[in-house]
Amino acid sequence: MGVDYSGVGPIYAVGDGVVLSTYNGGWPGGTFITYRLTDGPAAGLIMYAAEDITPTVQPGQTVTASTVIGQLYEGPDGIETGWAAGTDGVTMAAAYGQFAGWNTTAFGMNYSQMLTSLGAPGGIPQGGTSGALPASWPQW
């Protein structure tokens, strides 16, 4: 639904924002860090980082691109990061019905392109891309 990574080490915010949540029991490991971006072309959108992460931020905290939001630990799931529909553990891809198991979603592809534009490695597409983005969604 977003972009998956494995490894260990710090996870940084992608830009200026405010942390909304750090936990959701519906995700492996229980971590679902969300923050609303407050600047740039995606201002107002919510990002998430979930799964094998120990949060280092608290709800209400302001973050920047130099803020470590969590530590990725060597667990069974790695992390997933992408666009969130809110703080309740629902991703934008799920909210729009784009995810069917292991497929690439329009929201996941867009998030991967955004990460690449910031210098991070992008995701690896799996099958065709399902769904479409809202017309007003930022492009990278």
GROMACS elastic network, one bead per residue, 0.5 to 0.9 nm:
[ bonds ]
;  ai    aj funct       b0    kb
    1     4     6  0.88229   500
    1    80     6  0.80931   500
    1    81     6  0.84122   500
    1    82     6  0.72569   500
    1    83     6  0.84846   500
    1    91     6  0.68867   500
    1    92     6  0.78378   500
    1    93     6  0.54434   500
    1    94     6  0.70086   500
    1    98     6  0.78898   500
    1    99     6  0.61240   500
    1   101     6  0.88980   500
    1   102     6  0.84266   500
    1   103     6  0.79560   500
    1   104     6  0.69505   500
    1   105     6  0.60050   500
    1   106     6  0.86652   500
    1   107     6  0.70793   500
    1   108     6  0.53838   500
    1   109     6  0.88879   500
    2    48     6  0.88723   500
    2    80     6  0.60595   500
    2    81     6  0.53285   500
    2    83     6  0.68897   500
    2    91     6  0.79840   500
    2    92     6  0.88767   500
    2    93     6  0.77421   500
    2   104     6  0.81922   500
    2   105     6  0.76281   500
    2   107     6  0.68519   500
    2   109     6  0.75155   500
    2   110     6  0.88414   500
    2   111     6  0.67487   500
    2   112     6  0.76177   500
    2   123     6  0.85172   500
    3    79     6  0.81370   500
    3    80     6  0.54081   500
    3    81     6  0.53292   500
    3    82     6  0.61770   500
    3   108     6  0.60366   500
    3   109     6  0.80008   500
    3   111     6  0.72819   500
    3   112     6  0.63035   500
    3   122     6  0.75660   500
    3   123     6  0.54356   500
    3   124     6  0.81740   500
    4    77     6  0.89259   500
    4    78     6  0.70363   500
    4    79     6  0.55357   500
    4    81     6  0.65245   500
    4    82     6  0.89390   500
    4   123     6  0.68493   500
    4   124     6  0.87628   500
    5    77     6  0.88376   500
    5    78     6  0.57205   500
    5    79     6  0.53251   500
    5    80     6  0.64552   500
    5    81     6  0.82995   500
    5   123     6  0.80808   500
    6    52     6  0.89772   500
    6    72     6  0.80882   500
    6    73     6  0.87772   500
    6    74     6  0.77476   500
    6    75     6  0.86995   500
    6    77     6  0.76362   500
    6    79     6  0.62817   500
    6    80     6  0.89450   500
    7    72     6  0.68923   500
    7    73     6  0.71225   500
    7    74     6  0.63088   500
    7    75     6  0.88341   500
    7    78     6  0.67760   500
    7    79     6  0.86938   500
    8    71     6  0.72409   500
    8    74     6  0.58191   500
    8    78     6  0.85314   500
    9    70     6  0.84725   500
    9    71     6  0.54011   500
    9    72     6  0.51424   500
    9    73     6  0.68101   500
   10    68     6  0.60329   500
   10    69     6  0.76271   500
   10    70     6  0.59925   500
   10    72     6  0.60940   500
   11    49     6  0.85957   500
   11    53     6  0.85328   500
   11    67     6  0.83804   500
   11    68     6  0.54890   500
   11    69     6  0.58122   500
   11    70     6  0.53155   500
   11    71     6  0.58659   500
   11    72     6  0.67002   500
   12    15     6  0.85956   500
   12    64     6  0.83420   500
   12    65     6  0.62349   500
   12    66     6  0.63529   500
   12    67     6  0.55267   500
   12    69     6  0.55353   500
   12    70     6  0.73108   500
   13    16     6  0.75286   500
   13    17     6  0.81541   500
   13    35     6  0.84638   500
   13    47     6  0.88453   500
   13    63     6  0.67410   500
   13    64     6  0.61950   500
   13    66     6  0.69315   500
   13    67     6  0.58714   500
   13    68     6  0.64956   500
   13    69     6  0.61023   500
   14    17     6  0.88013   500
   14    37     6  0.86315   500
   14    47     6  0.85995   500
   14    64     6  0.73201   500
   14    65     6  0.50638   500
   14    66     6  0.83637   500
   14    67     6  0.88296   500
   14   115     6  0.80267   500
   14   118     6  0.80610   500
   15    37     6  0.66922   500
   15    38     6  0.81206   500
   15    39     6  0.74191   500
   15    40     6  0.81393   500
   15    63     6  0.73047   500
   15    64     6  0.50122   500
   15    66     6  0.80804   500
   15    67     6  0.87533   500
   16    36     6  0.83427   500
   16    37     6  0.57023   500
   16    38     6  0.56457   500
   16    39     6  0.59535   500
   16    40     6  0.83812   500
   16    43     6  0.87632   500
   16    62     6  0.74020   500
   16    63     6  0.54616   500
   16    65     6  0.62764   500
   17    35     6  0.59333   500
   17    36     6  0.51715   500
   17    39     6  0.73279   500
   17    43     6  0.84023   500
   17    44     6  0.88022   500
   17    46     6  0.88903   500
   17    61     6  0.84636   500
   17    62     6  0.57787   500
   17    63     6  0.52378   500
   17    64     6  0.64884   500
   17    65     6  0.89618   500
   18    34     6  0.85036   500
   18    35     6  0.51794   500
   18    36     6  0.53831   500
   18    37     6  0.67584   500
   18    38     6  0.73263   500
   18    59     6  0.76303   500
   18    60     6  0.59559   500
   18    61     6  0.56756   500
   18    63     6  0.60029   500
   18    64     6  0.88914   500
   19    22     6  0.79053   500
   19    33     6  0.74571   500
   19    34     6  0.58665   500
   19    36     6  0.65752   500
   19    37     6  0.89968   500
   19    57     6  0.73637   500
   19    58     6  0.65854   500
   19    60     6  0.52697   500
   19    61     6  0.53688   500
   19    62     6  0.63913   500
   19    63     6  0.71972   500
   19    69     6  0.89190   500
   20    33     6  0.74564   500
   20    34     6  0.53462   500
   20    35     6  0.51369   500
   20    36     6  0.70060   500
   20    46     6  0.88141   500
   20    58     6  0.79937   500
   20    60     6  0.61733   500
   20    61     6  0.81756   500
   20    86     6  0.87172   500
   20    87     6  0.66293   500
   21    24     6  0.82655   500
   21    32     6  0.69281   500
   21    33     6  0.53410   500
   21    34     6  0.52209   500
   21    35     6  0.71904   500
   21    58     6  0.72320   500
   21    59     6  0.52034   500
   21    60     6  0.83310   500
   21    87     6  0.60574   500
   21    88     6  0.86112   500
   22    30     6  0.86341   500
   22    31     6  0.58980   500
   22    32     6  0.51250   500
   22    34     6  0.64609   500
   22    49     6  0.89033   500
   22    50     6  0.86762   500
   22    55     6  0.65297   500
   22    57     6  0.76135   500
   22    58     6  0.68759   500
   22    59     6  0.69353   500
   22    87     6  0.86352   500
   23    26     6  0.89778   500
   23    27     6  0.85482   500
   23    30     6  0.56676   500
   23    33     6  0.64167   500
   23    34     6  0.88710   500
   23    50     6  0.86325   500
   23    55     6  0.86809   500
   23    87     6  0.88202   500
   23    88     6  0.89485   500
   23    89     6  0.85083   500
   24    27     6  0.60938   500
   24    28     6  0.89774   500
   24    29     6  0.88419   500
   24    30     6  0.51645   500
   24    31     6  0.58265   500
   24    32     6  0.54084   500
   24    33     6  0.84491   500
   24    50     6  0.88140   500
   24    87     6  0.82972   500
   24    88     6  0.68640   500
   24    89     6  0.59918   500
   25    28     6  0.75251   500
   25    29     6  0.75880   500
   25    31     6  0.73137   500
   25    32     6  0.83500   500
   25    89     6  0.84852   500
   26    29     6  0.86664   500
   26    30     6  0.64808   500
   26    31     6  0.88126   500
   26    32     6  0.88635   500
   26    89     6  0.69540   500
   27    30     6  0.50260   500
   27    31     6  0.65181   500
   27    32     6  0.69438   500
   27    50     6  0.69593   500
   27    51     6  0.60546   500
   27    89     6  0.73228   500
   28    31     6  0.72762   500
   28    50     6  0.78312   500
   28    52     6  0.71764   500
   28    76     6  0.88175   500
   28    77     6  0.71109   500
   29    32     6  0.88485   500
   29    50     6  0.81061   500
   29    51     6  0.50806   500
   29    52     6  0.56371   500
   29    53     6  0.75187   500
   29    75     6  0.86061   500
   29    77     6  0.83425   500
   30    50     6  0.77649   500
   30    51     6  0.64305   500
   30    52     6  0.82432   500
   30    53     6  0.87539   500
   31    49     6  0.77727   500
   31    50     6  0.51450   500
   31    51     6  0.52805   500
   31    52     6  0.70972   500
   31    53     6  0.62514   500
   31    54     6  0.72829   500
   31    55     6  0.73545   500
   32    48     6  0.64687   500
   32    49     6  0.58343   500
   32    51     6  0.68068   500
   32    53     6  0.85632   500
   32    55     6  0.88212   500
   32    87     6  0.79636   500
   32    88     6  0.85953   500
   32    89     6  0.65215   500
   33    47     6  0.81066   500
   33    48     6  0.53811   500
   33    49     6  0.52057   500
   33    50     6  0.61719   500
   33    53     6  0.88804   500
   33    55     6  0.72394   500
   33    57     6  0.85235   500
   33    59     6  0.88907   500
   33    69     6  0.78798   500
   33    70     6  0.84270   500
   33    87     6  0.81766   500
   34    46     6  0.64582   500
   34    47     6  0.54995   500
   34    49     6  0.67039   500
   34    50     6  0.86648   500
   34    59     6  0.86573   500
   34    84     6  0.73154   500
   34    86     6  0.77957   500
   34    87     6  0.62514   500
   34    89     6  0.89094   500
   35    45     6  0.84259   500
   35    46     6  0.55282   500
   35    47     6  0.55284   500
   35    48     6  0.67174   500
   35    59     6  0.84483   500
   35    62     6  0.88327   500
   35    63     6  0.83617   500
   35    84     6  0.89619   500
   35    87     6  0.85819   500
   36    43     6  0.75100   500
   36    44     6  0.58633   500
   36    45     6  0.56199   500
   36    47     6  0.63986   500
   37    40     6  0.78557   500
   37    42     6  0.66280   500
   37    44     6  0.53527   500
   37    45     6  0.57218   500
   37    46     6  0.62340   500
   37    47     6  0.74325   500
   38    42     6  0.80366   500
   38    44     6  0.59128   500
   38    45     6  0.82341   500
   39    42     6  0.70425   500
   39    44     6  0.78408   500
   40    43     6  0.53716   500
   41   138     6  0.63188   500
   41   139     6  0.86792   500
   42    45     6  0.56568   500
   42    46     6  0.86203   500
   42   137     6  0.79774   500
   42   138     6  0.62128   500
   43    46     6  0.85388   500
   45    83     6  0.74798   500
   45    84     6  0.79184   500
   45    85     6  0.85270   500
   46    82     6  0.86121   500
   46    83     6  0.59072   500
   46    84     6  0.52966   500
   46    85     6  0.69045   500
   46    86     6  0.67522   500
   46    87     6  0.84814   500
   47    81     6  0.73760   500
   47    82     6  0.56823   500
   47    84     6  0.53949   500
   47    85     6  0.86269   500
   47    86     6  0.88223   500
   48    80     6  0.79982   500
   48    81     6  0.53370   500
   48    82     6  0.54145   500
   48    83     6  0.60316   500
   48    84     6  0.56634   500
   48    87     6  0.86048   500
   48    89     6  0.87352   500
   48    91     6  0.80760   500
   49    53     6  0.80369   500
   49    69     6  0.87946   500
   49    70     6  0.86871   500
   49    79     6  0.67624   500
   49    80     6  0.57718   500
   49    82     6  0.67944   500
   50    53     6  0.66618   500
   50    78     6  0.86694   500
   50    79     6  0.55912   500
   50    80     6  0.53374   500
   50    81     6  0.62710   500
   50    89     6  0.88973   500
   51    54     6  0.88959   500
   51    72     6  0.87100   500
   51    75     6  0.86870   500
   51    77     6  0.64359   500
   51    78     6  0.65027   500
   51    79     6  0.51009   500
   51    80     6  0.65960   500
   52    71     6  0.83822   500
   52    72     6  0.58590   500
   52    73     6  0.58282   500
   52    74     6  0.72065   500
   52    75     6  0.56617   500
   52    76     6  0.75022   500
   52    77     6  0.61275   500
   52    78     6  0.53402   500
   52    79     6  0.56529   500
   52    80     6  0.87682   500
   53    70     6  0.58695   500
   53    71     6  0.53538   500
   53    73     6  0.60149   500
   53    75     6  0.87091   500
   53    78     6  0.80774   500
   53    79     6  0.70704   500
   54    69     6  0.86653   500
   54    70     6  0.52946   500
   54    71     6  0.51353   500
   54    72     6  0.65667   500
   54    73     6  0.73563   500
   55    58     6  0.78398   500
   55    68     6  0.87707   500
   55    69     6  0.59849   500
   55    71     6  0.65005   500
   55    72     6  0.88344   500
   56    68     6  0.67944   500
   56    69     6  0.51975   500
   56    71     6  0.71849   500
   57    60     6  0.88216   500
   57    61     6  0.66801   500
   57    62     6  0.89188   500
   57    63     6  0.85568   500
   57    67     6  0.87954   500
   57    68     6  0.78072   500
   57    69     6  0.54100   500
   57    70     6  0.70228   500
   58    61     6  0.56556   500
   58    69     6  0.88393   500
   59    62     6  0.87325   500
   62    67     6  0.89050   500
   63    66     6  0.77317   500
   63    67     6  0.55684   500
   63    68     6  0.83482   500
   63    69     6  0.79605   500
   64    67     6  0.52995   500
   64    68     6  0.87610   500
   65    68     6  0.81922   500
   68    71     6  0.76180   500
   72    75     6  0.83881   500
   72    78     6  0.73458   500
   72    79     6  0.72852   500
   73    78     6  0.76361   500
   74    77     6  0.83623   500
   74    78     6  0.70020   500
   75    78     6  0.61010   500
   77    80     6  0.85348   500
   81    84     6  0.88562   500
   81   108     6  0.87097   500
   81   111     6  0.83460   500
   82    91     6  0.75149   500
   82    92     6  0.83334   500
   82   107     6  0.76449   500
   82   108     6  0.63867   500
   82   110     6  0.89023   500
   82   111     6  0.57543   500
   82   112     6  0.80428   500
   83    86     6  0.89745   500
   83    91     6  0.60229   500
   83    92     6  0.56835   500
   83    93     6  0.78256   500
   83   107     6  0.68388   500
   83   108     6  0.76100   500
   83   111     6  0.68879   500
   84    87     6  0.72796   500
   84    88     6  0.88192   500
   84    89     6  0.75159   500
   84    90     6  0.61619   500
   84    92     6  0.51226   500
   84    93     6  0.81907   500
   84    95     6  0.88448   500
   85    88     6  0.80205   500
   85    89     6  0.79835   500
   85    90     6  0.56147   500
   85    91     6  0.50432   500
   85    93     6  0.83651   500
   85    94     6  0.84072   500
   85    95     6  0.66783   500
   86    89     6  0.70831   500
   86    90     6  0.65113   500
   86    91     6  0.74812   500
   86    92     6  0.84104   500
   87    90     6  0.72640   500
   88    91     6  0.88182   500
   90    93     6  0.83016   500
   90    94     6  0.63226   500
   90    95     6  0.65803   500
   91    94     6  0.51956   500
   91    95     6  0.61628   500
   91    96     6  0.86624   500
   91   107     6  0.89173   500
   92    96     6  0.61352   500
   92    97     6  0.85161   500
   92    98     6  0.85895   500
   92   107     6  0.66789   500
   92   108     6  0.88603   500
   93    96     6  0.52659   500
   93    97     6  0.61508   500
   93    98     6  0.50998   500
   93    99     6  0.60591   500
   93   105     6  0.63592   500
   93   106     6  0.73567   500
   93   107     6  0.56538   500
   93   108     6  0.72347   500
   93   131     6  0.82339   500
   94    98     6  0.59538   500
   94    99     6  0.58548   500
   94   100     6  0.89765   500
   95    98     6  0.78233   500
   96    99     6  0.83621   500
   96   131     6  0.77503   500
   96   132     6  0.87414   500
   97   100     6  0.80105   500
   97   131     6  0.78301   500
   98   103     6  0.85130   500
   98   104     6  0.84669   500
   98   105     6  0.57447   500
   98   106     6  0.75009   500
   98   107     6  0.83846   500
   98   129     6  0.87709   500
   98   130     6  0.56725   500
   98   131     6  0.53179   500
   98   132     6  0.83167   500
   99   102     6  0.74084   500
   99   103     6  0.64057   500
   99   104     6  0.75330   500
   99   105     6  0.62872   500
   99   130     6  0.74839   500
   99   131     6  0.86266   500
  100   103     6  0.62893   500
  100   130     6  0.88644   500
  102   126     6  0.68023   500
  102   127     6  0.81402   500
  103   125     6  0.77797   500
  103   126     6  0.52933   500
  103   127     6  0.57008   500
  103   128     6  0.68518   500
  103   129     6  0.68398   500
  103   130     6  0.73113   500
  104   107     6  0.84546   500
  104   108     6  0.63821   500
  104   109     6  0.67178   500
  104   124     6  0.86079   500
  104   125     6  0.56402   500
  104   126     6  0.52790   500
  104   127     6  0.63791   500
  104   128     6  0.63469   500
  104   130     6  0.64165   500
  105   108     6  0.50021   500
  105   109     6  0.60851   500
  105   110     6  0.84869   500
  105   125     6  0.88495   500
  105   128     6  0.82284   500
  105   129     6  0.50826   500
  105   131     6  0.62422   500
  105   132     6  0.81046   500
  106   109     6  0.51575   500
  106   110     6  0.61180   500
  106   111     6  0.86018   500
  106   129     6  0.59220   500
  106   130     6  0.58866   500
  106   131     6  0.54149   500
  106   132     6  0.53514   500
  106   133     6  0.61921   500
  107   110     6  0.50921   500
  107   111     6  0.61236   500
  107   112     6  0.85628   500
  107   131     6  0.81292   500
  107   132     6  0.76458   500
  107   133     6  0.66215   500
  108   111     6  0.50938   500
  108   112     6  0.61017   500
  108   113     6  0.86155   500
  108   123     6  0.83235   500
  108   129     6  0.88598   500
  109   112     6  0.50262   500
  109   113     6  0.62067   500
  109   114     6  0.86583   500
  109   122     6  0.87483   500
  109   123     6  0.76609   500
  109   125     6  0.75765   500
  109   129     6  0.76070   500
  110   113     6  0.50784   500
  110   114     6  0.62531   500
  110   115     6  0.87441   500
  110   133     6  0.84324   500
  110   138     6  0.83933   500
  110   139     6  0.69856   500
  110   140     6  0.73100   500
  111   115     6  0.62484   500
  111   116     6  0.86363   500
  111   122     6  0.85363   500
  111   123     6  0.88722   500
  111   140     6  0.87470   500
  112   115     6  0.51106   500
  112   116     6  0.62133   500
  112   117     6  0.86536   500
  112   120     6  0.87574   500
  112   121     6  0.80197   500
  112   123     6  0.55751   500
  112   124     6  0.86934   500
  113   116     6  0.50465   500
  113   117     6  0.61927   500
  113   118     6  0.87687   500
  113   122     6  0.65950   500
  113   123     6  0.84448   500
  113   139     6  0.81791   500
  113   140     6  0.58831   500
  114   117     6  0.50716   500
  114   118     6  0.65135   500
  114   119     6  0.89545   500
  114   120     6  0.87790   500
  114   122     6  0.84239   500
  114   139     6  0.77927   500
  114   140     6  0.54991   500
  115   118     6  0.51290   500
  115   119     6  0.64906   500
  115   120     6  0.52130   500
  115   121     6  0.68404   500
  115   122     6  0.61636   500
  115   123     6  0.88814   500
  116   119     6  0.50367   500
  116   121     6  0.57021   500
  116   122     6  0.53212   500
  116   123     6  0.88576   500
  116   140     6  0.86811   500
  117   120     6  0.74131   500
  117   140     6  0.66748   500
  118   121     6  0.89807   500
  119   122     6  0.88101   500
  125   128     6  0.76005   500
  125   129     6  0.77509   500
  126   129     6  0.78450   500
  127   130     6  0.89730   500
  129   132     6  0.86810   500
  132   135     6  0.87799   500
  133   136     6  0.80719   500
  133   137     6  0.62581   500
  134   137     6  0.54026   500
  135   138     6  0.85589   500
  136   139     6  0.89894   500
